[in-house]
Amino acid sequence: MIRFEAFFGALLVVLAIFSAIGVIKSRDVARNLYSGLEAEQKTERELNKKWGDLQIEQSSLITHRNVEKIARERLGMLQPQAGQILVLEDKP
């Protein structure tokens, strides 16, 4: 009977040690995951800011004045004369 109690006591000690190691390992994993989460959240904030900046830039680029300026300067386009305009009507 004493052997069984000693064995059972030793088994409980070993299980307690393994349990403690498991707790330490799981805390380490949780800490690493939380650090990764914070890094990803920081990246998300930076990307959201950049997205907002790009939307502002896009809205300024698509103004009528800017499109006309690009058409004249980069593409060499000119305003057509009245005689050069032909209007076609769609007949059903």
Secondary structure as GFF3:
##gff-version 3
##sequence-region A 1 92
A	DSSP	alpha_helix	2	61	.	.	.	ID=ss1
A	DSSP	alpha_helix	64	73	.	.	.	ID=ss2
A	DSSP	three_ten_helix	82	84	.	.	.	ID=ss3
###
